[in-house]
Amino acid sequence: MTANLSKPEAFGDLPSAQMLGAKFHRLAVGEERSARFAIKQQIEIIKTMREFFQHYFASVEATDAETASTIEALSPPR
């Protein structure tokens, strides 16, 4: 997913361009504090949030159904 964040060869053949390309490459795909690291971290946070909300809504639906059943059982017949 983050494989194409950097193409340092696109900066050209001049030494200063290669140095600049290397710097941007490190910023894009280096270790911590790189764009790749931040993107992967955000993806993991979103996956965790999605899992949490799936469990939450399943729990709410189950509780709601149980409460409705209890209320119906306590209600006098019509």
Buried (B, 14 or more C-beta within 10 A) or exposed (E): EBEEBBEBEEBEEEEEEBEBBEEBBBBBBBEEEBBBBEBEEEEEEEEEEEEEEEEEEEEEEEEEEEEEEEEEEEEEEE
